[in-house]
């Protein structure tokens, strides 16, 4: 097992990519702390992981709230006494529209969850990791953190910011000689999650804006974006997270790694 007896904190862990990461980590021997604003779903996943023979606790947390995040740190220390891996995954797609028609509150909400959430969680959990002088921080960014995404300016700006946070934090830890702590980002392409494919998700929103069908958006716009001409599965992102969390990736830090079926080449 690649993550035997390591303790992993996953934000936004109850659904989608976060859920897939939690299950993949548990399958590799990790114990989990699942942070999510969806408390009941996080608790259900914790029970599922316990059924796999690993320990798991859930914390109902809004990552925009630093006090709630600090409470999750306390819960983690109480349950496990340490943190080896932090996955900053919590995020929302938000309402899609052209920038000049954008909603100020939507912009603020997307930025606060994606960027301030990452900041609050990294700030709160890093002292535990630094104390050990060994650990992993994995930020879930997006290929939209590297290129334009029309009608999605808030999300794109936030994901560009996460790539910047990743590189800067990796450099800061290097300044302190903490080579045992790596910081990397995963940049998924289009993944089959509720945020994208579900009711009110990205596909439906783009179809509405362009006056076309869901099927047309998928076949004519999404699939042709990648060389593989397909939509990714959450488990593919989770597999990269397992690798980055493992000792095999000890020489990788400050990177924004694409898992996108050939959508982006940099």
ABEGO torsion letter per residue (X at the ends): XAABGBBBBBBGAABEAAAAAAAAAAAAGBBBBBBBABAAAAAAAAAAAAAAGBBBBBBBBBAABAAAAAAAAAAAAAAAGBBABBBBABBBAEBBBBAAABBAAAAAAAAAAAAAAAAAAAAAAAAAAAAAGBEBBBBBBBAAAABBBBGAAAAAAAAAAAAAAAAAAAAAAAAAGBAABBBBBBBBBBBBBAAAABBGBAAAAAAAAAGBBAAAAAAAAAAAABAAGBBBBAAAAAAAAAAAABAAAAABBGBBBBBAGGABAX
